[in-house]
Every structure is written in structure tokens, then in C-alpha cells.
Amino acid sequence: MVTESPHLTSYDAELLDRAKALRSDAELMDEYARRLRATADTLAGCPAAPEWSRPTLERQAAACTTAAEQLRSAAEALRIHAGAGD
């Protein structure tokens, strides 16, 4: 028995492009998280840095990490919806 693979429509191609963009945004958010943590680590050794700076930067880094995870989940959902997950 021969089965045909589904053809991607222009709508599906657009969804796949959006998924690619979301994955790229997720990578950016991961990089922002890395930079925020590096800044927090640098400020940890700086006596002039305000006490609130390190915990604030760590919270922001965690938010970036969460955002990256959510962006990847959204990208995967679009990919599957477009039928490219088969």
C-alpha cells in the first residue's frame, strides 16, 4: 500500500516560519538569561552594588529562562499543527 505524505500549504509554511522565529527568540532569551546571571555574579563581588541588585537580576534571568521554555513550546505546537511533526 502506498501512502502519500501531506503537502504543506502556504499557511503551513507560514506557521513553520513563525515556529522558526519563536525558536530564534528562545535562543535570544537564553542569552539574555546568561548575561543577567553573569552581571549578577560580577556585582556579587562589588561592595558598591546595591543589595537588591543580585536577587533582582537572578529573578529576571529566571523569567528569561521561563520565557525561552514557553517560546520553544509554542514553536513546537505550531510545528505540529502545521503537520510537519509526522
C-alpha positions in Angstrom: 0.0 0.0 0.0 1.3 3.4 -1.0 0.6 6.4 1.2 1.1 10.0 0.3 2.7 12.5 2.6 0.6 15.5 3.2 1.6 18.6 1.2 2.4 21.7 3.0 0.2 24.6 2.2 1.3 28.2 2.2 -0.5 28.5 5.6 1.6 25.6 6.9 4.8 27.2 5.6 3.9 30.4 7.3 3.3 28.6 10.6 6.7 26.8 10.2 8.4 30.2 9.6 6.7 31.6 12.7 7.9 28.5 14.7 11.5 29.1 13.5 11.2 32.7 14.6 10.0 31.6 18.0 12.9 29.2 18.4 15.3 32.1 17.5 13.6 34.3 20.1 14.0 31.5 22.6 17.7 31.4 21.9 17.9 35.2 22.5 16.1 34.8 25.8 18.6 32.1 26.9 21.4 34.5 26.0 19.8 37.3 28.0 19.4 35.0 31.0 23.1 34.1 30.7 24.1 37.8 30.6 21.9 38.7 33.5 23.4 35.9 35.6 26.9 37.0 34.6 26.1 40.5 35.7 24.7 39.3 39.0 27.9 37.3 39.6 30.0 40.3 38.8 28.0 42.5 41.1 28.2 39.9 43.9 31.9 40.8 44.4 31.3 44.6 44.1 30.9 46.3 47.5 29.3 49.3 45.9 26.5 47.3 44.3 23.1 47.7 46.0 21.9 44.7 48.0 18.8 44.3 45.8 20.7 44.1 42.5 21.8 40.4 42.6 18.4 39.0 43.6 16.7 41.2 41.1 19.0 40.2 38.2 18.6 36.5 39.2 14.8 36.8 39.1 15.0 38.5 35.7 17.3 35.7 34.4 14.8 33.1 35.7 12.0 35.0 33.9 14.0 34.9 30.7 14.6 31.2 31.1 10.9 30.6 31.6 10.1 32.7 28.5 12.6 30.7 26.4 10.9 27.5 27.5 7.4 28.9 26.7 8.6 30.1 23.3 10.0 26.7 22.5 6.7 25.1 23.5 4.8 27.5 21.3 7.2 26.8 18.4 6.7 23.0 18.8 2.9 23.4 18.9 2.9 25.4 15.7 5.2 22.8 14.0 2.9 20.0 15.0 -0.2 22.0 13.9 1.4 22.6 10.5 1.7 18.8 10.0 5.5 18.8 10.0 5.6 16.6 13.1 4.9 13.4 11.2 
